[in-house]
Amino acid sequence: MDVFTDLVAEAVAHPISGWDFSWLAGRLRWSDPPWSYDEIVSALATESTSLLDLGTGGGEWLAALEGRPTRTVALEGFPPNIPVARTRLEPLGIAVIPYHSPGDNVAQTANEPRLPFPDSSFDLIVNRHESFVAEEVHRVLQSGGMFVTEQVGSCNSLRELLGASVDGPAPISWDLAEATRQVHSAGLIPELEMAATIEAEVDDVGALVWYLRAAPWEIPDFTIDRYGSRLRALHRICSRDHMNFFQERFLLTARRPRA
């Protein structure tokens, strides 16, 4: 019996649905950042009349959000997630609208697509781990409206764990300072700024393979064949202990000035 082969085969066969990571429960654990995105958004949502969720995934988080305004709309740019989100959110009265999300917060151009809404459409816009165009957030926010985003920053820890290449010219870092610069340049007023390094603890190589399937942007060239030897080495490590990698995250809230 080859435990490595069985774990990898199970991870490859298990379906991916939206941003539902429950299959990893007990096998991949994240440390908590020093803020609660859920609590921050819920507190603002109870005082808002309209909410836009940029990049809702499969709608898992939005469906569970407490204090949702009656007018809540979700955007999703990853086509396989759209039917999943609609099945979950439309019975709750939440429209799910496909859109072309910018692929990168750093390498944006002046030709990024506009959000599919008129000016001043929402008083709360939230965004968890999705790219955004700060000028469009400003345009769609109402006077005095709030933008809340939690982002994953630039980090090579997982690539180093897999032995993936990190060569090439150093890009502009996607971090709290760059995000704050973007929203401020767009005319928003930053209010809360927090950053932290969080740790992932992985128990087995199957959990790591499934995570990389569910989050393909982490290592875009990942395949079992390409990284098979490194995965086997990590499997041997997991037979004695768990493996770890780290991720930079940050939280930013910003308000559109009142007219």
Stockholm file with secondary structure:
# STOCKHOLM 1.0

chainA/1-259         MDVFTDLVAEAVAHPISGWDFSWLAGRLRWSDPPWSYDEIVSALATESTSLLDLGTGGGEWLAALEGRPTRTVALEGFPPNIPVARTRLEPLGIAVIPYHSPGDNVAQTANEPRLPFPDSSFDLIVNRHESFVAEEVHRVLQSGGMFVTEQVGSCNSLRELLGASVDGPAPISWDLAEATRQVHSAGLIPELEMAATIEAEVDDVGALVWYLRAAPWEIPDFTIDRYGSRLRALHRICSRDHMNFFQERFLLTARRPRA
#=GR chainA/1-259 SS CCHHHHHHHHHHHSCCCTTCCGGGTTTEEECCCSSCHHHHHHHHHTTCSEEEEESCTTSHHHHHCTTCCSEEEEEECSTTHHHHHHHHHGGGTCEEEECCCCSCSSSCCTTCCCCSSCTTCEEEEEEESCCCCHHHHHHHEEEEEEEEEEEECCCCHHHHHHTCCCCSSCCCCCSHHHHHHHHHHTTCEEEEEEEEEEEEEECCHHHHHHHHHHCTTSSTTCCHHHHHHHHHHHHHHHTTSCEEEEEEEEEEEEECCCC
#=GC SS_cons         CCHHHHHHHHHHHSCCCTTCCGGGTTTEEECCCSSCHHHHHHHHHTTCSEEEEESCTTSHHHHHCTTCCSEEEEEECSTTHHHHHHHHHGGGTCEEEECCCCSCSSSCCTTCCCCSSCTTCEEEEEEESCCCCHHHHHHHEEEEEEEEEEEECCCCHHHHHHTCCCCSSCCCCCSHHHHHHHHHHTTCEEEEEEEEEEEEEECCHHHHHHHHHHCTTSSTTCCHHHHHHHHHHHHHHHTTSCEEEEEEEEEEEEECCCC
//
